[in-house]
């Protein structure tokens, strides 16, 4: 079909709300004598399929480059609490670590606001009530599950609770808490030993399950090492189980897992330790041989976002700590807030 040459300087389509249709054809169907500035739709080329004649050659018109809005995130929920116990009861189980999620390629939409929720640690248990599970942490549509509380013997609550990582069982129990797939691991259990040893299992951690209790308490599972802030740091370690071996005082509580896990109480001497603040660490369980009482709380969670400084908007709520590392800006949330891309 012959082309009609438009002789005026301006083709005004400003009042049209539809679209301008261009000629469509293959490479072989290009016009034989094009003029500079000729524009057509080539059905055989990739991307936009648009091409123009520059007076000498046909050139593709590529899609404009749009910088991807992507960030790295680390989301850690609150760690599980650990119970106390009545006098001369078995050793308690360590609290499970808060669930942990991390990735490097979360896509953002420019101008959109993203919710950040930082979960509190689970409450400390009493001599008759199991401790609380940790609370969830959230970034956008991603949710980390709170750590499971550690079991205690009184009141038939010897099982560790399920969570991001599971709580350890109380002594004289094989009922550990289960971890959440992709976020954490199972709590440890008690195993029989001579001499009436009833140490509790350790809480699960982000990378390892809780250890087994016997005379000594089971160790807490280790957490995950992340360098999202620019410094290698562990998060989401499980709490240690408490020792229990009657009136034999040489046994020790389980060591808390790397990443804020609290140490478990030793036989006849010490209470457990709380989970580390803003690590999602599980609480260490309390020894209850001549040392009965209230347990310990789990550690609070944290949300960290690492954003290329070139696309960092600077628009936040919740007062996150703002630091830089190389070409990136890091937002560290220890309380809830938002980020607007």
Secondary structure, DSSP 8 states (H G I E B T S, - for coil): -------SS----TT--S-----EE-GGGS-TT--TT-EEEETTSSTT-EEEE-SSSEEE---------EEEEEEE-----B--B-TT-----------EEEEEEEE--TT-EEEEE---------SSS-------EEETTEEE--------SGGG--S---SSS-----TT--------TTT------B---TTS---------SSS----BSSS-------EEE-TTSS-EEE----------TT-TT-------TTT------TTT-------TTTT--------SS--B--B-----EEEEEEEGGG---EEES--EEEEETTEEEEEESS-EEEE-
